[in-house]
């Protein structure tokens, strides 16, 4: 159980006990108040009975008729709440009376009024004739029957106990519901996270399948197209030999056709690089040294309005095709320049990293944890919206005007990086520039 539910449980117990205590206090106050009311009513009733007895025995007191006085007194014995009754003459001497339950009548008449004892009350009134006092009557009665008092206290205790139990049960139920709601909320949160993770995985998988399908198609076309180019170039050479001296007249046309075929061959090489079918010559390469050596070429390519900042901190080496990696760095720098038409800052950074989790937008199943060398090219340009960022490596996808780009630059880079067992990530937002990071496995020998 977590600290929060336990604290809630303790608070519920405290609240329940406090409520039970308040109920008990209220019950005791009600019992005391009721007892006072009952005692006052009892005193009133006994006083009325004493006054009736005093009025009845006046003649017996005057004529000292003990027998008649005793009959009046014994008539009150039918009241079980009366413990004693006494009639006193004018000299305050006991004339008649009865007692039970261990009660004793005083030998002389007590003073007029009410006197309380433990569990009883004595009521004394004067017997008068023609306004003159002739004697005294005293009645002793229990203030409350023991059975009635126990029953009342028992009922109050039962009521308080039931109230406390109800409050405790409600508190525990509320606490259980709160814990259950918290558990359901946690499960719901995990489910949403898993659904989001699954959505991202499925999206990455669809992207991977799409790129694989396009790569296979483009690779096959590039191979066939490359074969046709070789045939045409071979025939151009044969034609040039066959023409002999006349070749000088047709040389311009043959040279133009041969140049166009070279451009077509370069295009097929880029397509093959995207489809990961281009033969590579991997060798140990230090990206910091490579980027440092390309500084002047990058500066010439991006122009004077772009500030170039180098942060070359990587010490480890990687295995890659040197020429292709040079093309990748130059291509990323040119893309950054195009994103900063009014100039800006271009940052080329290398660093050694150790990855235990896949980078953003990289499918987890294809990721291998370990030591990598990261090459990042960042610009302060216009940035890309999310839909453009997601399609940035799609072949032939470009946001440049017609004739300004083929849409194969990043596709070629992506294909080369994946063919070299590396990963490519893109971070960008409108107005916040773009950072493209290449993660290449660190070479064990040169690490």
Secondary structure, 3 states (H helix, E strand, C coil): CCHHHHHHHHHHHHHHHHHHHHHHHHHHHHHHHHHHHHHHHHHHHHHHHHHHHHHHCHHHHHCCCHHHHHHHHHHHHHCCCEEEEEEECCCCEEEEEEECCCCCCCCECCCCEEEEECCEEEEEEEEEECCEEEEEEEEEEECCCHHHHHHHHHHHHHHHHHHHHHHHHHHHHHHHHHHHHHHHHHHHHHHHHHHHHHHHHHHHHHHHHHHHHHHHHHHHHHHHHHHHHHHHHHHHHHHHHHHHHHHHHHHHHHHHHHHHHHHHHHHHHHHHHHCCCCCCCEEEECHHHHHHHCHHHHHHHHCCCEEEEEEECCCCCEEEEHHHHHHHHHHHHHHHHHCCCCCEEEEEEEEEEEECCCCCCCCHHHCCCEEEEEEEEEECCCCCCHHHHHHCCCCCCCCCCCCCCCCCHHHHHHHHHHHCCCEEEEEECCCCCEEEEEEEEECCCCC
